[in-house]
Amino acid sequence: MYDKSMQVIGVVKDFHFESLHETVKPSYITLENSGSKIMVRIKAANQHTTIADIQRFYRAYNPGFPFTFSFLDEAYQKQYESEARVGILSRYFAGLAILISCLGLFGLAAFTAQKRQKEIGIRKVIGASVNDITFMISKDFVVGNYNCRDFGN
């Protein structure tokens, strides 16, 4: 590579080095002696002091270059921001769909109650409770859904 001979020290199965939306491309990993980038695993408890120590060490050996750093978890989050937004939008639209369906069900129940107003009045006079009337009105919806479910099987 680049007119240099290199020794292969390992071969691994394909792995996602970028976003999961990208196809896995042939790649190689080399050990560079330039020292332009390093990866450091740090503990969250000592995060600020460790970064300050690395920055001090970096400036001692590379005073003319700016010290920049990033966290791997933040890079992953940035890659999948659009999926997070789609998830949030899906939740809002699902809630809106549930609200609209509940309003439709309420409207259907109100229409049924209005259509059967005389029957409800007679049942009240006879002594039916609110639970009895509610059961009578909602029975059509529950039984209708149950029959439709069996019909599909």
KEKE-3310 file (N, C-alpha, C; in steps of 0.2 Angstrom, whole numbers, plus 5000, padded with zeros to 4 digits):
npx = (5004:5003:5016:5022:5027:5017:5012:5000:4991:4979:4963:4946:4928:4916:4911:4901:4908:4903:4888:4873:4865:4873:4882:4892:4909:4924:4938:4952:4963:4975:4990:4995:5010:5009:5002:4992:4979:4971:4963:4955:4950:4940:4935:4919:4918:4930:4931:4933:4945:4953:4953:4958:4971:4975:4974:4984:4996:4995:4997:5010:5018:5013:5012:5008:4997:4979:4969:4957:4943:4931:4917:4913:4900:4892:4894:4888:4875:4873:4873:4861:4851:4840:4832:4828:4820:4810:4805:4799:4790:4782:4776:4769:4759:4753:4747:4738:4730:4724:4717:4708:4701:4695:4687:4678:4673:4666:4657:4650:4644:4636:4627:4621:4615:4606:4598:4592:4584:4571:4569:4579:4573:4561:4567:4573:4562:4556:4566:4580:4597:4611:4622:4616:4611:4622:4629:4620:4620:4634:4636:4633:4644:4655:4651:4649:4663:4669:4662:4667:4681:4681:4676:4686:4695)
npy = (4994:5011:5010:5003:4989:4979:4971:4959:4957:4952:4946:4951:4948:4955:4971:4985:5000:5012:5021:5011:5012:5012:5002:4988:4991:4986:4987:4993:4993:5003:5005:5020:5030:5043:5050:5058:5056:5049:5036:5035:5027:5032:5034:5038:5045:5051:5060:5074:5078:5069:5073:5085:5082:5075:5085:5094:5087:5085:5098:5100:5093:5096:5110:5119:5115:5114:5107:5095:5086:5072:5062:5045:5040:5051:5054:5042:5045:5056:5051:5044:5053:5056:5045:5045:5056:5052:5042:5049:5057:5047:5043:5054:5055:5042:5044:5054:5047:5038:5047:5052:5041:5037:5049:5046:5034:5039:5047:5038:5031:5041:5044:5031:5031:5042:5037:5027:5033:5033:5019:5019:5028:5021:5010:5016:5021:5009:5005:5003:5003:5015:5008:4997:5002:5008:4996:4990:4999:4999:4985:4982:4987:4979:4966:4966:4969:4957:4948:4951:4949:4935:4932:4935:4924)
npz = (5000:4996:4990:5000:5010:5020:5035:5038:5052:5057:5053:5052:5053:5043:5049:5055:5053:5051:5050:5053:5041:5031:5019:5022:5019:5011:5021:5030:5044:5050:5060:5064:5064:5066:5076:5075:5079:5093:5103:5118:5132:5145:5162:5168:5180:5182:5171:5168:5174:5168:5154:5155:5159:5148:5138:5143:5142:5128:5123:5128:5119:5106:5103:5093:5087:5088:5101:5100:5105:5105:5110:5108:5111:5109:5095:5090:5093:5086:5073:5073:5074:5066:5066:5079:5079:5071:5078:5089:5082:5077:5089:5093:5082:5084:5096:5092:5083:5091:5099:5090:5086:5098:5099:5088:5092:5103:5097:5090:5100:5106:5095:5094:5107:5105:5095:5101:5111:5116:5120:5130:5139:5142:5149:5159:5166:5170:5179:5176:5179:5178:5174:5168:5157:5151:5148:5139:5128:5125:5122:5109:5102:5107:5105:5091:5087:5092:5084:5071:5073:5074:5062:5053:5055)
capx = (5000:5007:5022:5025:5025:5014:5011:4993:4991:4973:4957:4940:4922:4913:4908:4899:4912:4900:4881:4870:4862:4878:4884:4899:4913:4930:4942:4958:4965:4983:4993:4999:5015:5009:5000:4987:4972:4971:4957:4956:4944:4941:4930:4915:4919:4936:4931:4935:4952:4957:4953:4962:4978:4977:4975:4990:5001:4995:5000:5017:5021:5011:5010:5006:4990:4973:4967:4950:4941:4924:4915:4910:4893:4889:4895:4883:4869:4872:4871:4854:4846:4834:4828:4825:4815:4805:4801:4795:4784:4777:4772:4763:4754:4749:4742:4733:4726:4720:4712:4703:4697:4691:4681:4674:4669:4661:4652:4645:4640:4631:4622:4617:4610:4601:4594:4588:4582:4564:4570:4582:4568:4557:4571:4574:4556:4556:4571:4586:4602:4615:4626:4613:4610:4628:4630:4615:4623:4641:4635:4633:4651:4659:4649:4651:4670:4670:4660:4672:4687:4680:4675:4693:4699)
capy = (5000:5017:5007:5001:4983:4979:4964:4958:4954:4949:4947:4950:4947:4962:4975:4991:5005:5019:5020:5005:5013:5012:4995:4987:4991:4983:4992:4991:4997:5003:5008:5025:5033:5051:5052:5064:5054:5043:5034:5034:5025:5035:5033:5044:5048:5056:5063:5081:5078:5065:5077:5091:5079:5074:5092:5097:5082:5086:5104:5100:5090:5099:5117:5123:5112:5114:5101:5094:5079:5070:5056:5040:5039:5057:5053:5038:5048:5061:5047:5041:5058:5056:5039:5047:5061:5048:5039:5054:5059:5041:5043:5059:5053:5037:5047:5058:5042:5035:5052:5053:5035:5038:5053:5043:5029:5043:5050:5033:5029:5046:5043:5025:5033:5046:5033:5022:5037:5030:5013:5021:5031:5016:5006:5020:5021:5002:5004:5001:5007:5018:5002:4992:5006:5008:4989:4989:5003:4996:4978:4981:4988:4974:4960:4967:4968:4950:4944:4953:4946:4928:4931:4935:4918)
capz = (5000:4995:4989:5006:5012:5026:5037:5040:5058:5058:5048:5055:5049:5041:5054:5054:5056:5051:5052:5050:5035:5026:5017:5025:5013:5013:5025:5033:5050:5051:5065:5061:5069:5066:5082:5075:5083:5098:5106:5125:5136:5152:5167:5168:5186:5181:5165:5167:5176:5163:5148:5156:5159:5141:5135:5145:5139:5121:5122:5129:5113:5100:5105:5087:5085:5092:5104:5100:5107:5105:5113:5104:5111:5105:5088:5088:5094:5080:5067:5073:5076:5062:5069:5086:5077:5068:5084:5093:5078:5077:5096:5093:5077:5087:5101:5089:5080:5097:5101:5084:5086:5104:5097:5084:5096:5108:5093:5088:5106:5107:5090:5096:5112:5103:5091:5105:5116:5118:5123:5136:5143:5145:5153:5166:5170:5173:5184:5174:5182:5173:5172:5163:5151:5148:5145:5133:5122:5123:5120:5101:5099:5110:5102:5084:5086:5093:5078:5066:5074:5072:5055:5050:5056)
cpx = (5004:5015:5026:5023:5022:5012:5004:4994:4984:4968:4951:4934:4920:4910:4906:4904:4909:4892:4878:4866:4867:4880:4891:4904:4920:4934:4948:4960:4972:4985:4998:5004:5014:5006:4995:4980:4974:4964:4959:4950:4945:4935:4926:4916:4925:4937:4934:4943:4956:4958:4958:4970:4980:4978:4982:4996:5001:4999:5008:5021:5019:5008:5007:4999:4985:4971:4960:4949:4933:4923:4911:4903:4889:4889:4889:4876:4867:4870:4864:4849:4839:4829:4824:4819:4809:4801:4797:4789:4779:4773:4767:4758:4750:4745:4737:4728:4722:4715:4706:4698:4693:4685:4676:4670:4664:4655:4647:4641:4634:4625:4618:4612:4605:4596:4589:4585:4575:4565:4574:4578:4564:4561:4572:4568:4555:4560:4578:4591:4607:4620:4623:4612:4616:4630:4626:4618:4630:4641:4636:4640:4655:4657:4650:4658:4672:4668:4665:4678:4686:4679:4681:4697:4697)
cpy = (5006:5015:5005:4994:4983:4972:4964:4954:4951:4951:4946:4950:4955:4965:4982:4996:5012:5017:5014:5006:5012:5004:4994:4987:4988:4989:4989:4996:4997:5006:5014:5028:5040:5053:5058:5062:5049:5042:5032:5032:5028:5033:5039:5048:5053:5059:5069:5081:5075:5069:5082:5088:5078:5080:5095:5093:5084:5093:5105:5097:5093:5106:5121:5120:5112:5107:5100:5087:5078:5064:5052:5040:5045:5057:5048:5041:5053:5057:5045:5046:5058:5050:5041:5052:5057:5045:5043:5056:5053:5041:5048:5057:5047:5039:5051:5053:5039:5040:5052:5047:5035:5043:5050:5038:5033:5045:5044:5031:5034:5045:5037:5027:5037:5042:5029:5026:5035:5024:5014:5024:5026:5012:5010:5020:5014:5001:5002:5006:5010:5012:4998:4996:5007:5001:4988:4993:5000:4989:4977:4982:4982:4967:4960:4966:4961:4946:4945:4950:4938:4927:4931:4929:4913)
cpz = (5000:4994:4995:5007:5019:5028:5040:5047:5061:5053:5052:5050:5048:5048:5052:5057:5055:5053:5049:5044:5029:5025:5020:5019:5016:5016:5028:5039:5050:5057:5063:5066:5069:5072:5081:5078:5087:5101:5113:5128:5143:5156:5168:5175:5186:5175:5164:5169:5170:5156:5149:5156:5152:5137:5137:5142:5131:5119:5123:5123:5107:5101:5099:5085:5090:5095:5104:5102:5106:5108:5108:5104:5108:5098:5086:5088:5088:5074:5067:5075:5072:5064:5075:5084:5075:5073:5088:5089:5078:5084:5095:5088:5080:5092:5098:5085:5085:5099:5096:5085:5092:5103:5093:5088:5101:5103:5091:5094:5107:5101:5092:5102:5110:5099:5095:5112:5120:5122:5130:5141:5146:5150:5160:5170:5173:5179:5183:5177:5176:5170:5167:5157:5147:5144:5139:5127:5120:5120:5112:5099:5101:5106:5094:5083:5087:5087:5072:5067:5072:5065:5051:5050:5052)
residu = (MET:TYR:ASP:LYS:SER:MET:GLN:VAL:ILE:GLY:VAL:VAL:LYS:ASP:PHE:HIS:PHE:GLU:SER:LEU:HIS:GLU:THR:VAL:LYS:PRO:SER:TYR:ILE:THR:LEU:GLU:ASN:SER:GLY:SER:LYS:ILE:MET:VAL:ARG:ILE:LYS:ALA:ALA:ASN:GLN:HIS:THR:THR:ILE:ALA:ASP:ILE:GLN:ARG:PHE:TYR:ARG:ALA:TYR:ASN:PRO:GLY:PHE:PRO:PHE:THR:PHE:SER:PHE:LEU:ASP:GLU:ALA:TYR:GLN:LYS:GLN:TYR:GLU:SER:GLU:ALA:ARG:VAL:GLY:ILE:LEU:SER:ARG:TYR:PHE:ALA:GLY:LEU:ALA:ILE:LEU:ILE:SER:CYS:LEU:GLY:LEU:PHE:GLY:LEU:ALA:ALA:PHE:THR:ALA:GLN:LYS:ARG:GLN:LYS:GLU:ILE:GLY:ILE:ARG:LYS:VAL:ILE:GLY:ALA:SER:VAL:ASN:ASP:ILE:THR:PHE:MET:ILE:SER:LYS:ASP:PHE:VAL:VAL:GLY:ASN:TYR:ASN:CYS:ARG:ASP:PHE:GLY:ASN)
# end
